[in-house]
Amino acid sequence: MDIASVLHEKWKGTESDPFGKTRKASDFSEVFLFFDYDCHQQDKKGLTTIKDLNRQLDKMLEFFSEETANGKLYINYPMMESIRYTKKLPDNDYFSYEIPLKDVLRFKELATNFSFYKNLDEICFKLNNEPRELSPEQEEKVKRNWELLVRQNVFKANFICKGKNIKPSAKADVSQQALFNKECHDFVSARGTVSILNSFPLFLYEYFTVLINE
């Protein structure tokens, strides 16, 4: 089934149905999926290994590779909270951050304790789906922080794939498949770690060319 049909069935008949009159896949020009690299999520009997999970995710990346077809998959390493795993922006050490696999289950707590920012106010125009009343100075600060997050995540993606903490020569150099391959080979398998990376800044870079000057 297509993604739109699956989600429509999930929300059908609920008061908070976000789909309104859009019911078919043809109602959407593009589909994007944002998943976490949940390497700690194994089956209850402990029979699914990290290698098994990586094989499944590799197949998903192959299938969800085009936003105008099946959809395009982006992966957060190790999870969405990686957007908070930073010291005061800009964080020149961001490229070096990684986490042992054994600590992934505690990553939300670790990200909260590690971050210079104690909440999401510094990067939010809305909270709980409601617009915030921001002064022009605050709006500029939020925009600037997103530019810095894009810069350090894109540079780090290039560091993971090419070994250089600089702007990629081409967007294809930091594709989701390339990042996944490097994460699995150079970090998960070789070091027993996950290199921390957030996919939302990479999405902004890839589709809106959001990147501040070097």
Secondary structure by P-SEA (a helix, b strand, c coil): ccaaaaaaaaaccccccccccccccccccbbbbbbccccccccccccccaaaaaaaaaaaaaaaccccccbbbbbccccccccccccccccccccccccccccccaaaaaaaaacccccccccccccccccccccaaaaaaaaaaaaaaaaaaaaaaaaaaccccccccccccccaaaaaaaaaccccccccccccccaaaaaaaacccccccc
